[in-house]
Amino acid sequence: MSRLPRDPEVEAIVAAYRADLEADGRYAKHPVTSPARAFLVRVGVEGWSQMSLAEQLALPGRDRRFVTWLIVSCRLQPTPEYLMLSRLASGQVAAWVHRDFHERFMTTAAELGFVSKTAELQWWAIAKVAALAGVAPARLTKRTLDHTRERLLATLGRVDADRPLRAVRLRARLHGAEMTLYHLGVVEAPPRLSHPDGSVLRASEWASVPPRLRATFEGYIEQMRLSLRPATMVGIEAELREFGSWVAREAPEVEAVADLRREHIERYKRYLAGRPARRAERLSKVTLRAHLGTLRTCFERLTEWDGEDTPTRVLMFAGDLPRLDDPLPRFIDDAAAAKLLRAAREHPDRFTRLMVEFLARTGLRRSEFLDLKIDSVVQIGSAYWLHVPLGKLRNDRYIPLHPQLKQLLDEWVAHRPSSLREPWLFMERGRRIAEGRVLSALASVTDAAGIGHVTPHQLRHTLATQAINRGMSLEAIAALLGHRSMRMTLVYAKIANRTVADEYFRVSEKVEALYDAPKELPASSEGAEMRKLRSEMHRRMLGNGYCARPVGLDCHFESICESCTYFQTTLEFRPILERQRDDAATKGQVGREKIFDGLLQRLDTQAKAS
């Protein structure tokens, strides 16, 4: 009996299937091309597409495996319902059909910091997207990925509404997979976290505002966008929209800015003071001042511009804005700062060690720290400097970089993946490190140090306070911190006003002399703890007083006075200076040893001259 001729199209598909199996080492153990041929003859690609979803899902396992290969190799177009309900091993099949790209994907994901299990789940998710789009994973585009992802998520919400976490997990895996595809050079832009679209709500609120008043406010907002930052304009637009909506509800007689009267402003102030905030019972004074300040500025500028709709009188005054408290900068003392740095240096996380040391030594704002780029460190002469980019005050600056910080930065850059396509210095898992990561990292260190809650800005205040207490000029502190005016820096002078301190202690000595208090209690009046404390103070006597530093706490400034240009000493203090020089030599503190050697040489010179 002669064999019937085989269909060339069927044989071409079977040959491609066999080639993929052989390349993956599967054909010798699993000779399945005969069932594949039988499926193509019996059902075919077109026949499968014309089946109902129930019929497609009811196919036997060997046919579903072949269908999976047809889908992954872009020979068959599935529906999103089939992809979500069939539980296909599309990721596994795609791994050996697109083996070269799968290896590149997994390698890049590992470099970005994803563990192998997470990267594999991301690959499975992207395989479903590519299957629905009918393209290979390496040929996905940003537009195709976004459109197909929303189709899958919408379908998942319909067919598996009882398990909403499935959609959450799928979205998270696709976000990570898209990040890997971006750094692989497949998609042209990094993924962005999606936020609820409030445009419909904003439009409806503006629609309730009287037309003429709305036109005036929208024209003002359009002009201000030309000179202010987008983030600032978000607040201004929301505050004017809230006022316009309030006018529409509570003052229907007002059709334009020209119709506003002082009584409307006073009523609105009472409304703001009583309305609840998003995360509190009432608006804070800072928020109230921002709302009312936006209104006052708007009315003043509309008057200055002399447009068609302007206030007919002065509506708001400086007294309408709540007066804010003016507290001194919050900082941590030297003992707490030392504990913080010790805890940071022992922390297992590389970013946490670098971040705490960096903020404590440079005084950078949190946003400035996160905005640093890979080329922020520059060498000028023999020293390294840090280029701080444009920040809060729209100015950039250069600050000297401590050698220890340079070493920590070098270690961070050495572990930075070479595949990253973004210029930011601080990145994890392919994306910029966010402010929340900084806050959580700092909280873990403060907990380990046992010093309570500390914010990144407190480290900035701490550095400035330490600097001014040790004689750094206000001009140098202003340059270090990036202050635009000396008024911003003078606040630290209130913390360490040396004139006040000197006058206070000088007068205190005279007041104590009036009472003729004994310098020292009788030995019989001292308890054991007092004697222990006094002996410790005598043991640690310095040339100009006593050191009350706890014994277990290292001091990085124990020779700060001796290195000052105003420090003077005489021969009677030579034994003390020699002991301090010997102590520095024992500890290996070369710089401190040189200071005391210089002082001893100066005494020798004075002795010879006399």
Secondary structure, DSSP 8 states (H G I E B T S, - for coil): -------HHHHHHHHHHHHHHHHTT-TTT---HHHHHHHHHHTHHHHHHTS-HHHHHTS-HHHHHHHHHHHHTTSS---HHHHHHS---HHHHHHHHTHHHHHHHHHHHHHHT--HHHHHHHHHHHHHHHHHHTS-GGG--HHHHHHHHHHHHHHHHHHTTT-HHHHHHHHHHHHHHHHHHHHHTSSSS---------HHHHHHHHHHS-HHHHHHHHHHHHHHTTTS-HHHHHHHHHHHHHHHHHHHHH-TT--SGGG--HHHHHHHHHHHHHS--SSSSS--HHHHHHHHHHHHHHHHHHHHHT-SS--SS----GGGS------------HHHHHHHHHHHHT-S-HHHHHHHHHHHHH---HHHHHT-BTT-EEEETTEEEEEE-S-TTS--EEEE--HHHHHHHHHHHHTS-TT----BSSEETTEE--HHHHHHHHHHHHHHHT-----HHHHHHHHHHHHHHTT--HHHHHHHHT-SSHHHHHHHHHHT-HHHHHHHHHHHHHHHHHHT--SS--GGG--HHHHHHHHHHHHTEETTEE----TTS--TTTTTTTTSTT----GGGHHHHHHHHHHHHHHT-HHHHHHHHHHHHHHHHHHHH-
